[in-house]
Structures are given as structure tokens and as C-alpha cells.
Amino acid sequence: MVRFDSTKGVVVGRGGGRFARFAVIAAALALAGGVLVAGSPAEAKLAPIHVGSVSTIVARADALNNEANATLNYAEQAAHEAGTALVIDDAAFRVAKLAGERTLEGAHYVPFKDRLVSSSVPAQYAYPVRIAAYGVETLASGAPDPQKGCAGSGDYYVFSRASAASPWRATLEPFVARISALPAFASHHGHGDFAGSSGLSIPVSAMGSALVRALEGRAATGAGNALVPAIDYANSNSCAHPVFWDPRLFTGARNGLAFTSRIGAVTPSDAVGFATVGGGALVALTIREQYTERPQVSGDYVQWNHGSFTPWDLLAVGHYSSVTVVVDQQVLVLDPPAAGGPAHVVGAYDGVVSVTGTPVG
């Protein structure tokens, strides 16, 4: 996971983001005259998997994240992350090592922690089990001013546990510029709820395609839409908005190079929504963006150099017939009820996960 650095206008390294449903209970329970009437004794004893303290889960993840970031330790990172969160953050470690850094933040690493604000623990009866939580991020005392980031910002987490013997791991972890903008999770009989299959502005199953259309529209025209406003692509120096990877920068032709793109949700989709108060949901998922550049003139080549953007170090300096950059972008969408207005992005977290090229000759 990474921290937003408002002085640089980018999201910089902080760590480095399964949709199996829980089993359906065969027993049907009914309310008759205010008395709960259960099925067989075995059915009546069935209980959801115990999750325990969400605060403890978040604190453990933060501690392991800090340890991994301070030493660029892949094993410790894998102990608290999985899915595209691990893909993005392992790539960040590779970049830091290529740059000769001692920690993810250079010579000195500043630890962080999240103060839990709200969590959702739906009742689940088989593994994998997933929960969600979000909180305000704070840095260790004495952090240099440029590293203080955005006041009131924080992190949204989806944690997954594969079995009773495995640890909780963060699979999605979008950065949220204003935690106060997020509604609290809904609670139902002491549990949270997954988002329903209907009744939302955008169904969870359609969120990936909606985000892809938004990104493709941005690439083609430079415009935004209600789901992803144009300011979220461009206003990277503001703490009031998410910071979104801009596909417009890798579109068309310039400097003798032609750019092509392919944008889609990761496969299998990691989209998951958790119900919020008021009938809406917070929906998180990963979009994978692939950008390829080739020379416009036959026989020419891409001259790849390393600049101030350190992820370019993932590909060696050289001459290539084509270069492909892959970006994973985790997205958090506030999805209101169908009659409650448009869904819109409230959090994002991206990283270049690979840069590959076909050498000339």
C-alpha cells in the first residue's frame, strides 16, 4: 500500500489489491407469532465463521506493512497482502531495489497506522471469508513535513482469509483522500452485508465495464464523466480528490511513436461490494491497463531511457521494436441506491506492475 504525497502530486510507495461466495444454508428459518422456528437441531447450531477483532486485523496488517516497507522484504509483504495489492506492491519493491533504495521511501522510512472508522463483517459460512474496513491514516510522530500527506485521508481495505489456518491478507487497498466522505457500513443482526445484486446505481457485476468505459472515454477525448470526473485524472496536487492514472497520456501518436491501449477488469474479477447505511454500497475492484508504444516508421525503434519516474527502471535502457507498460489500478466507488444519484469514484490506488520490451535485432 502507498501513501499520498501532496508535495509531489503522486501516490508514492508505502507497501510496496476470490469472489467465492459463502455456502448457502440449506435450513430455512421462519418467524411465527414472534417465535423463531428452526429446522433440525444440526441446522439450528450452524453459526457463521468467527472473525474476531477487526481493529486487531488492521493493526497487524499495518505492522507487517511497515516492517516490509522498511526493509523491502517480499516475504513479510506476502504475509499481509494478496491479489493485486501484492502485485502492485511487489513491483514497487522491485523499483526501489533497482533505484538502490534502502527502504520504500528512500534512506528513511516513516511508519504509519490506521485508526479504524467503520468495518463490515458479513456472516459467512465457508472459506474464503472477506471483510471490509476503512480508517484515517496517521504517521509516526516526528515525520518530516513533506511526508505528512493529506489531513483526514486514509485507506479502504478488503481483507480475505483463505482458511482457518491462514492469516488475513489485504487484497484491495484504495487510498481515500477524504475518509469523512465515506458512509458507514450497514449492520444487520450484528453483521455487515455484501451489496445486493440489484437496487444500486450501478450493479456490482457491471462496475468493471462502467469503469472501463470511463477510462476509454478519457483516453479518446480527454473528458471525464460522472463516475470518474476529469479532475480526478488531473488534480493530483489536491487532497480533495482521488488520484487516477491518466490513460490520455498513452493515446494517439507523438514523437514518432504510436500508442495503443487495452483496458479491462482483472480476470477473474475481484469486484466486491459491501452495503452501507442508506441502501448504497462501497464497491472495490481492480482495472488492468496495458499501454504499448511502437515506432510509426518501419525500421525505427523505441529508445528506452530511465528518467525521474522510477517505474521505467523495470525495463533496461535499450532499443526496442515495442514497449508495453502494464498498470493495475484499484478503484473504490461509492455506489448509491438507484434513485440516489450517480455512482462516483472516492478512492484509487495504482502502480506500474511491469514494463517489457521486444529488443531490436
C-alpha positions as CSV (number, residue, x, y, z in Angstrom):
1,M,0.0,0.0,0.0
2,V,1.2,3.5,-0.7
3,R,0.9,7.0,0.9
4,F,-0.2,10.1,-1.0
5,D,2.5,12.7,-1.1
6,S,0.8,16.1,-1.8
7,T,4.2,17.8,-2.4
8,K,4.9,15.6,-5.4
9,G,1.4,15.2,-6.7
10,V,1.7,11.5,-6.9
11,V,1.0,8.4,-4.8
12,V,4.3,7.2,-3.5
13,G,5.4,3.9,-2.1
14,R,4.1,2.6,1.2
15,G,3.9,-1.1,0.6
16,G,5.1,-1.9,-1.9
17,G,-5.2,-5.4,-4.2
18,R,-11.7,-14.6,-5.0
19,F,-15.0,-13.7,-5.2
20,A,-16.0,-17.1,-3.9
21,R,-19.4,-16.9,-2.2
22,F,-20.1,-18.3,1.1
23,A,-22.1,-21.5,1.2
24,V,-25.9,-21.3,1.1
25,I,-27.5,-22.5,4.3
26,A,-30.0,-25.3,3.5
27,A,-32.1,-24.7,6.5
28,A,-35.0,-22.2,6.2
29,L,-35.9,-20.2,9.3
30,A,-39.3,-18.7,9.8
31,L,-40.9,-16.3,12.3
32,A,-44.2,-17.5,13.6
33,G,-46.0,-15.4,16.2
34,G,-42.8,-13.7,17.2
35,V,-41.1,-17.1,17.9
36,L,-38.1,-18.2,15.9
37,V,-38.9,-21.7,14.5
38,A,-35.7,-23.5,13.4
39,G,-35.2,-26.7,11.4
40,S,-33.3,-29.7,12.7
41,P,-31.0,-29.4,15.7
42,A,-28.0,-29.6,13.5
43,E,-29.2,-26.7,11.4
44,A,-30.0,-24.6,14.5
45,K,-26.4,-24.9,15.7
46,L,-24.9,-23.6,12.4
47,A,-23.0,-20.4,13.1
48,P,-21.0,-18.0,10.9
49,I,-17.2,-18.3,10.9
50,H,-15.8,-16.2,13.7
51,V,-13.8,-13.3,12.5
52,G,-12.6,-11.7,15.7
53,S,-11.5,-8.1,16.2
54,V,-11.3,-6.0,13.0
55,S,-9.1,-3.5,14.8
56,T,-6.6,-6.2,15.5
57,I,-6.6,-7.4,11.9
58,V,-6.0,-3.8,10.7
59,A,-3.2,-3.2,13.3
60,R,-1.5,-6.5,12.3
61,A,-1.6,-5.5,8.6
62,D,-0.2,-2.1,9.4
63,A,2.6,-3.5,11.5
64,L,3.7,-6.1,8.8
65,N,3.4,-3.4,6.1
66,N,5.7,-1.1,8.0
67,E,8.2,-3.9,8.6
68,A,8.2,-4.9,4.9
69,N,8.5,-1.4,3.6
70,A,11.3,-0.5,5.9
71,T,13.4,-3.5,4.7
72,L,11.9,-4.2,1.2
73,N,11.1,-7.7,2.4
74,Y,9.0,-9.7,0.0
75,A,8.1,-12.4,2.4
76,E,6.7,-10.0,5.0
77,Q,4.8,-8.3,2.3
78,A,3.2,-11.6,1.2
79,A,2.3,-12.3,4.9
80,H,-0.2,-9.4,4.9
81,E,-1.2,-8.9,1.2
82,A,-2.6,-11.0,-1.7
83,G,-4.2,-10.4,-5.1
84,T,-3.5,-7.2,-7.0
85,A,-2.4,-5.5,-3.8
86,L,0.6,-7.8,-3.7
87,V,1.2,-7.5,-7.4
88,I,1.3,-3.7,-7.2
89,D,3.4,-3.6,-4.1
90,D,5.9,-6.2,-5.1
91,A,6.5,-4.2,-8.3
92,A,7.1,-1.1,-6.0
93,F,9.7,-3.1,-4.1
94,R,11.5,-4.1,-7.4
95,V,11.6,-0.5,-8.5
96,A,13.0,0.6,-5.1
97,K,15.7,-2.0,-5.2
98,L,16.6,-1.1,-8.8
99,A,16.9,2.5,-7.7
100,G,19.3,1.5,-4.9
101,E,17.0,2.5,-2.1
102,R,17.3,1.0,1.4
103,T,13.5,1.4,2.2
104,L,10.4,2.0,0.1
105,E,10.8,5.7,0.9
106,G,14.5,6.1,0.4
107,A,17.0,6.4,3.2
108,H,14.4,6.8,5.9
109,Y,11.0,5.2,6.3
110,V,8.2,6.8,8.4
111,P,5.8,4.2,9.9
112,F,2.0,4.7,9.7
113,K,-1.1,3.3,11.3
114,D,-4.8,3.4,10.5
115,R,-7.4,4.5,13.1
116,L,-10.4,2.3,12.3
117,V,-13.6,4.3,11.4
118,S,-16.0,1.6,10.1
119,S,-16.0,-2.1,9.2
120,S,-18.2,-4.7,7.7
121,V,-18.2,-8.4,8.6
122,P,-20.9,-10.2,6.7
123,A,-22.0,-13.6,8.1
124,Q,-20.1,-16.2,6.1
125,Y,-20.1,-20.0,6.5
126,A,-17.3,-21.2,4.3
127,Y,-13.8,-20.0,3.3
128,P,-12.6,-17.8,1.8
129,V,-14.0,-15.2,4.1
130,R,-13.9,-11.5,3.2
131,I,-14.4,-8.3,5.3
132,A,-14.0,-4.6,4.7
133,A,-12.7,-1.8,6.8
134,Y,-11.6,1.8,6.4
135,G,-9.8,4.3,8.7
136,V,-7.9,7.5,8.9
137,E,-4.1,7.2,8.4
138,T,-1.6,8.8,10.7
139,L,2.2,8.9,10.6
140,A,4.7,8.3,13.4
141,S,5.5,11.4,15.4
142,G,8.4,13.5,14.1
143,A,7.7,12.8,10.4
144,P,9.1,15.4,8.1
145,D,6.6,18.0,6.9
146,P,6.7,16.9,3.2
147,Q,5.6,13.4,4.3
148,K,2.5,14.4,6.3
149,G,0.3,14.0,3.2
150,C,-3.4,14.9,3.3
151,A,-5.1,15.5,6.6
152,G,-8.2,13.3,7.0
153,S,-7.0,10.8,4.3
154,G,-6.9,7.1,4.8
155,D,-7.2,3.6,3.5
156,Y,-10.0,1.3,2.5
157,Y,-9.3,-2.4,2.9
158,V,-10.8,-5.6,1.7
159,F,-9.3,-8.4,3.8
160,S,-9.5,-12.1,2.8
161,R,-8.8,-15.2,4.7
162,A,-8.4,-18.4,2.7
163,S,-8.7,-20.9,5.5
164,A,-8.8,-21.2,9.3
165,A,-5.0,-21.8,9.3
166,S,-4.1,-18.8,7.0
167,P,-3.7,-15.2,8.0
168,W,-5.9,-12.3,7.0
169,R,-4.5,-10.6,3.9
170,A,-5.4,-7.3,2.2
171,T,-6.4,-7.8,-1.4
172,L,-7.8,-4.4,-2.2
173,E,-6.5,-1.2,-0.5
174,P,-7.5,2.0,-2.3
175,F,-6.3,5.3,-0.9
176,V,-9.1,7.7,0.0
177,A,-8.4,11.4,0.1
178,R,-11.3,12.2,2.5
179,I,-12.4,9.4,4.8
180,S,-15.2,11.6,6.0
181,A,-16.8,11.3,2.6
182,L,-17.4,7.6,3.1
183,P,-20.7,6.4,4.6
184,A,-20.7,4.0,7.4
185,F,-21.2,0.3,6.6
186,A,-24.6,-1.1,7.2
187,S,-25.2,-3.5,10.1
188,H,-27.7,-6.4,10.1
189,H,-28.2,-8.5,13.1
190,G,-24.7,-7.7,14.4
191,H,-23.1,-8.3,11.0
192,G,-22.4,-6.3,7.8
193,D,-23.8,-7.2,4.5
194,F,-22.5,-7.7,1.0
195,A,-24.0,-5.4,-1.6
196,G,-27.2,-6.7,-3.1
197,S,-27.5,-7.8,-6.7
198,S,-30.0,-5.1,-7.5
199,G,-31.1,-1.7,-6.3
200,L,-27.8,0.2,-6.8
201,S,-27.0,2.9,-9.3
202,I,-24.5,0.5,-10.9
203,P,-24.8,-3.2,-10.1
204,V,-21.6,-4.6,-8.7
205,S,-21.3,-7.0,-11.6
206,A,-21.4,-4.1,-14.1
207,M,-19.0,-1.8,-12.2
208,G,-15.9,-3.1,-14.1
209,S,-17.3,-2.4,-17.5
210,A,-18.6,1.0,-16.4
211,L,-15.1,2.0,-15.2
212,V,-13.5,0.6,-18.5
213,R,-15.9,2.8,-20.5
214,A,-14.9,5.8,-18.4
215,L,-11.2,5.2,-18.9
216,E,-11.7,4.6,-22.6
217,G,-13.6,7.8,-22.9
218,R,-10.9,9.7,-21.2
219,A,-8.3,8.2,-23.5
220,A,-10.3,9.1,-26.6
221,T,-11.5,12.6,-25.7
222,G,-9.7,13.8,-22.6
223,A,-13.1,14.2,-20.9
224,G,-14.4,12.7,-17.6
225,N,-17.9,11.6,-16.6
226,A,-20.0,11.3,-13.5
227,L,-18.2,8.1,-12.5
228,V,-14.7,9.4,-12.9
229,P,-14.6,13.2,-13.2
230,A,-11.8,14.7,-15.3
231,I,-10.4,16.5,-12.2
232,D,-9.6,13.1,-10.7
233,Y,-7.2,12.4,-13.6
234,A,-5.5,15.8,-13.5
235,N,-5.8,17.4,-10.0
236,S,-3.0,15.3,-8.4
237,N,-1.9,18.2,-6.1
238,S,-5.2,18.4,-4.3
239,C,-6.1,16.4,-1.2
240,A,-9.8,16.7,-2.1
241,H,-9.8,14.2,-4.9
242,P,-8.6,10.7,-5.8
243,V,-5.5,10.5,-7.9
244,F,-6.3,8.4,-11.1
245,W,-3.8,7.1,-13.6
246,D,-4.5,9.0,-16.8
247,P,-4.8,6.9,-20.0
248,R,-4.9,10.1,-22.1
249,L,-1.1,10.3,-21.7
250,F,-0.7,7.0,-23.6
251,T,-3.1,7.7,-26.5
252,G,-2.6,8.6,-30.1
253,A,0.8,9.5,-31.6
254,R,3.7,11.8,-30.7
255,N,7.5,12.0,-31.0
256,G,7.4,9.4,-33.8
257,L,5.6,6.8,-31.6
258,A,2.1,5.3,-31.9
259,F,0.3,4.3,-28.7
260,T,-2.3,1.6,-28.3
261,S,-4.2,0.6,-25.2
262,R,-6.1,-2.3,-23.8
263,I,-8.2,-1.7,-20.6
264,G,-10.3,-4.2,-18.7
265,A,-11.1,-5.6,-15.3
266,V,-8.7,-8.2,-13.9
267,T,-9.6,-11.8,-14.6
268,P,-11.1,-13.4,-12.5
269,S,-12.8,-10.2,-11.3
270,D,-12.0,-9.2,-7.8
271,A,-15.0,-6.8,-7.6
272,V,-16.8,-6.9,-4.2
273,G,-19.3,-4.5,-2.7
274,F,-20.3,-4.0,0.9
275,A,-23.6,-2.4,1.9
276,T,-23.6,1.0,3.5
277,V,-26.2,2.8,5.6
278,G,-29.0,4.3,3.4
279,G,-29.1,1.4,0.9
280,G,-25.9,2.1,-1.0
281,A,-22.6,0.3,-1.2
282,L,-18.9,0.7,-1.4
283,V,-17.6,-1.3,-4.3
284,A,-13.9,-2.0,-4.8
285,L,-12.2,-3.8,-7.8
286,T,-9.1,-3.7,-10.0
287,I,-8.8,-2.4,-13.5
288,R,-5.8,-3.6,-15.6
289,E,-4.4,-1.2,-18.2
290,Q,-1.9,-2.2,-20.9
291,Y,-0.2,0.5,-23.0
292,T,2.0,-0.3,-25.9
293,E,4.2,2.1,-27.9
294,R,5.7,1.4,-31.3
295,P,7.6,3.5,-33.8
296,Q,5.4,5.0,-36.6
297,V,8.1,4.4,-39.2
298,S,9.1,0.9,-40.3
299,G,12.7,0.1,-39.2
300,D,12.7,2.7,-36.5
301,Y,12.9,1.8,-32.8
302,V,11.8,2.9,-29.3
303,Q,14.8,4.3,-27.5
304,W,14.0,3.5,-23.8
305,N,15.7,5.6,-21.2
306,H,15.3,6.0,-17.4
307,G,14.0,9.3,-16.1
308,S,12.6,10.7,-12.9
309,F,9.7,8.3,-13.0
310,T,11.4,5.3,-11.4
311,P,9.0,2.6,-12.6
312,W,10.6,3.0,-16.0
313,D,13.6,1.3,-14.5
314,L,11.7,-2.0,-14.7
315,L,12.9,-2.2,-18.3
316,A,16.6,-1.9,-19.1
317,V,17.8,1.0,-21.2
318,G,17.9,0.0,-24.8
319,H,16.4,0.0,-28.3
320,Y,13.1,-1.9,-28.7
321,S,10.7,-2.5,-31.5
322,S,7.8,-2.1,-29.0
323,V,7.4,-1.4,-25.3
324,T,4.4,-2.4,-23.1
325,V,3.6,-0.9,-19.8
326,V,1.0,-2.6,-17.5
327,V,-0.8,-0.6,-14.8
328,D,-3.0,-2.2,-12.1
329,Q,-5.5,0.4,-10.8
330,Q,-7.6,-0.4,-7.7
331,V,-10.7,1.6,-7.5
332,L,-13.2,2.4,-4.8
333,V,-16.7,3.5,-5.9
334,L,-19.4,5.0,-3.8
335,D,-22.5,3.4,-5.3
336,P,-25.8,4.9,-4.1
337,P,-29.2,3.4,-4.4
338,A,-30.7,3.5,-7.9
339,A,-32.7,6.7,-7.1
340,G,-29.9,8.3,-5.1
341,G,-27.8,9.8,-7.9
342,P,-24.8,8.6,-9.9
343,A,-22.0,6.3,-8.6
344,H,-18.7,8.0,-8.4
345,V,-15.1,7.2,-7.6
346,V,-14.0,8.0,-4.0
347,G,-10.7,6.2,-3.8
348,A,-7.9,4.8,-6.0
349,Y,-4.5,3.1,-5.8
350,D,-2.4,2.3,-8.9
351,G,1.0,1.1,-9.8
352,V,3.1,0.1,-12.8
353,V,3.4,-3.6,-12.4
354,S,5.5,-4.4,-15.4
355,V,7.4,-2.8,-18.3
356,T,8.5,-5.2,-21.1
357,G,10.0,-4.7,-24.5
358,T,11.0,-6.5,-27.6
359,P,14.7,-5.8,-28.3
360,V,15.7,-4.7,-31.8
361,G,17.9,-7.1,-33.7
